[in-house]
Amino acid sequence: MTLNASTAETGLPIRLLHDRVLVKQEASEGERRSSAGLVIPATASVGTRLSWATAVGIGPHVRAIQVGDRVLFDPDERSEVELHGEAYVLLRERDVHAVAASRVEPDATGLYL
């Protein structure tokens, strides 16, 4: 069995297929602070709020995301999986709204031709 680079680096016991991205969600989505320092409780209604996560594995057909990138996704469009006692989220590449990475050029259009 051959392992892709992301599986070998992270030691995950799976091989992702097609355009799948395995991410580890950042800190809990409890209360948070506004830029003015106000505490916003977790029960506050703010509409649809996107979540940040770190890509820990990618499938062979993923083009715009690399392992280690921070990605922005809709938490309502996700599938959760537990591996080695840790919770991960499995997404399709098209479900990722943005990538925050130092390798992204400031003037880049984001188009892949």
Secondary structure as GFF3:
##gff-version 3
##sequence-region A 1 113
A	DSSP	alpha_helix	5	10	.	.	.	ID=ss1
A	DSSP	beta_strand	20	25	.	.	.	ID=ss2
A	DSSP	beta_strand	32	33	.	.	.	ID=ss3
A	DSSP	beta_strand	39	40	.	.	.	ID=ss4
A	DSSP	beta_strand	51	58	.	.	.	ID=ss5
A	DSSP	beta_strand	70	73	.	.	.	ID=ss6
A	DSSP	beta_strand	79	83	.	.	.	ID=ss7
A	DSSP	beta_strand	86	92	.	.	.	ID=ss8
A	DSSP	three_ten_helix	93	95	.	.	.	ID=ss9
A	DSSP	beta_strand	96	100	.	.	.	ID=ss10
###
